[in-house]
Structure formats: structure tokens, C-alpha cells
Amino acid sequence: MPGLAEYAALVQLLSPALPQQGRRIIALNELWLVATLLSVVGFIAILVGLFLWLDNHYPREIALLVIGGIMVAVSLMLVGISLFITRRVERPVRDMADNLAHNSTDFIKSLIDELDDPIRENPAMAMGVAALSGFIAAEKMM
């Protein structure tokens, strides 16, 4: 699991690849909200009609038990579907982030291993190169 600094670096690296929230997505979300609201109202009307029909044919307690069972079954199905969709969508993003973190860590370790020997063999030259690169970077920034 990546740490906080690795996570921040991954967010910076992946931010161009992640989808942006635009006007079209917001409009689709509003459409989904209206469709869900209408579906809930329709489902309540169906349940009321079923209750009235069951109330005519069975005792009121049995009718309420049937309606309650239907509501619990529908809610469990919705929870199961939402968990399935959520985990299915999150898995590729999580795998890509883990692979990127692993590859970047391996790259940094190999880079440090390659640069370690010349620095140990010639520390004065390494200090001079570091000072010169700092001077050049400061000149470019100003």
C-alpha cells in the first residue's frame, strides 16, 4: 500500500489520465437523479396497489409482511448491485496505481544504485556538479 507521499505523487502523475467532471457528466447525474426519484415514486405506487389487493384477500398482518419482505429483498438486491459495480470500477484504477507505484519505486532504486558508485568514487566532483546544477536552476528560475 503506498504511503502519503507516494499517493500524492501518484495523484499528480495520474491527474491527466483521470476523467474530468464536465457539464455533460453533471447533466447526466441530474438526469439519473430525476429517473431515480420517478422510479421510487412508481415503486411506492406499486407497493400501495399490491398492499390494497393483498388486504382484500388476506389479513392485514400478512399483507404487511409480504410488502415488507418485498422491500427488504429489493434493498438487498440494490446493495449487492452497487457493491459489485463499485468494486468492479475501482479494481483497475487501484491496480494501475499499485503498478505505477511499484514501477516508479523500482526506477528510483535503480537510479540511486547507478548514481551511488560515481558519487562514492569522486565526492568532490559530485559536490561541484550539484553546486553547478543548483546555480543553473537558480538562474533559470530568476
C-alpha positions as CSV (number, residue, x, y, z in Angstrom):
1,M,0.0,0.0,0.0
2,P,1.5,3.3,-1.0
3,G,2.3,5.9,1.7
4,L,1.1,9.5,1.8
5,A,3.9,10.9,-0.2
6,E,3.7,8.2,-2.8
7,Y,-0.1,8.7,-3.0
8,A,0.4,12.5,-3.6
9,A,2.9,11.7,-6.4
10,L,0.6,9.2,-8.0
11,V,-2.3,11.7,-7.9
12,Q,0.0,14.3,-9.7
13,L,1.1,11.7,-12.2
14,L,-2.4,10.3,-12.9
15,S,-4.4,13.5,-12.8
16,P,-4.3,14.0,-16.6
17,A,-5.4,10.4,-17.1
18,L,-8.4,10.6,-14.7
19,P,-11.7,11.7,-16.1
20,Q,-12.7,15.3,-15.6
21,Q,-16.1,16.3,-14.3
22,G,-17.7,18.4,-17.1
23,R,-21.1,19.9,-17.9
24,R,-22.2,16.7,-19.7
25,I,-21.5,14.4,-16.7
26,I,-23.3,16.8,-14.3
27,A,-26.3,16.9,-16.7
28,L,-26.3,13.1,-16.8
29,N,-26.1,12.9,-13.0
30,E,-29.2,15.2,-12.7
31,L,-31.0,13.0,-15.2
32,W,-30.2,9.9,-13.1
33,L,-31.5,11.7,-10.0
34,V,-34.8,12.5,-11.7
35,A,-35.1,9.0,-13.1
36,T,-34.4,7.5,-9.7
37,L,-36.9,9.8,-8.0
38,L,-39.6,8.8,-10.5
39,S,-38.7,5.1,-10.1
40,V,-39.0,5.4,-6.3
41,V,-42.5,7.0,-6.7
42,G,-43.6,4.4,-9.1
43,F,-42.3,1.6,-6.9
44,I,-44.2,3.1,-3.9
45,A,-47.4,3.2,-6.0
46,I,-46.9,-0.4,-7.0
47,L,-46.4,-1.4,-3.4
48,V,-49.5,0.5,-2.3
49,G,-51.6,-1.2,-5.0
50,L,-50.2,-4.6,-4.0
51,F,-51.0,-3.9,-0.4
52,L,-54.6,-2.9,-1.2
53,W,-55.0,-6.1,-3.2
54,L,-53.4,-8.3,-0.5
55,D,-55.5,-6.5,2.1
56,N,-58.7,-7.6,0.3
57,H,-57.6,-11.3,0.0
58,Y,-55.5,-11.8,3.2
59,P,-55.4,-10.5,6.8
60,R,-53.7,-7.1,7.2
61,E,-50.7,-8.6,9.0
62,I,-49.9,-11.0,6.2
63,A,-50.2,-8.2,3.6
64,L,-47.8,-6.0,5.6
65,L,-45.3,-8.9,5.9
66,V,-45.4,-9.5,2.2
67,I,-44.8,-5.8,1.4
68,G,-42.0,-5.6,4.0
69,G,-40.4,-8.7,2.6
70,I,-40.5,-7.3,-0.9
71,M,-39.0,-4.0,0.2
72,V,-36.1,-5.9,2.1
73,A,-35.4,-8.1,-0.9
74,V,-35.3,-5.1,-3.3
75,S,-33.0,-3.2,-1.0
76,L,-30.6,-6.2,-0.6
77,M,-30.5,-6.5,-4.4
78,L,-29.7,-2.8,-4.8
79,V,-26.9,-3.0,-2.2
80,G,-25.4,-6.1,-3.9
81,I,-25.5,-4.5,-7.3
82,S,-24.0,-1.3,-6.0
83,L,-21.1,-3.2,-4.3
84,F,-20.5,-5.2,-7.4
85,I,-20.3,-2.2,-9.6
86,T,-18.2,-0.2,-7.2
87,R,-15.6,-2.9,-6.7
88,R,-15.6,-3.7,-10.5
89,V,-14.8,0.0,-11.3
90,E,-12.3,0.6,-8.5
91,R,-10.2,-2.5,-9.2
92,P,-8.5,-1.4,-12.5
93,V,-7.7,2.1,-11.1
94,R,-6.3,0.5,-7.9
95,D,-4.2,-2.0,-9.9
96,M,-2.9,0.8,-12.2
97,A,-1.9,2.9,-9.2
98,D,-0.2,0.0,-7.5
99,N,1.7,-0.9,-10.7
100,L,2.8,2.7,-11.2
101,A,4.0,2.9,-7.6
102,H,5.9,-0.3,-7.9
103,N,7.5,0.7,-11.2
104,S,8.4,4.2,-10.1
105,T,9.9,2.8,-6.8
106,D,12.0,0.3,-8.9
107,F,13.1,3.0,-11.2
108,I,14.2,5.3,-8.4
109,K,16.0,2.5,-6.6
110,S,17.9,1.5,-9.8
111,L,18.7,5.2,-10.5
112,I,20.1,5.6,-7.0
113,D,22.1,2.4,-7.3
114,E,23.6,3.6,-10.6
115,L,24.5,7.1,-9.3
116,D,25.8,5.8,-6.0
117,D,29.1,4.4,-7.3
118,P,30.3,7.6,-9.1
119,I,29.5,9.7,-6.1
120,R,31.4,7.4,-3.8
121,E,34.4,7.3,-6.1
122,N,34.6,11.1,-6.7
123,P,32.8,13.1,-4.0
124,A,34.5,16.4,-4.9
125,M,33.3,16.2,-8.5
126,A,29.8,15.2,-7.2
127,M,29.7,18.3,-5.0
128,G,30.8,20.5,-7.8
129,V,28.2,19.1,-10.2
130,A,25.5,19.6,-7.5
131,A,26.5,23.2,-6.9
132,L,26.7,24.0,-10.6
133,S,23.3,22.4,-11.3
134,G,21.8,24.4,-8.3
135,F,23.3,27.6,-9.7
136,I,21.9,26.9,-13.2
137,A,18.5,26.1,-11.8
138,A,18.5,29.3,-9.7
139,E,19.5,31.4,-12.8
140,K,16.7,29.8,-14.8
141,M,14.1,30.5,-12.1
142,M,15.0,34.2,-11.7
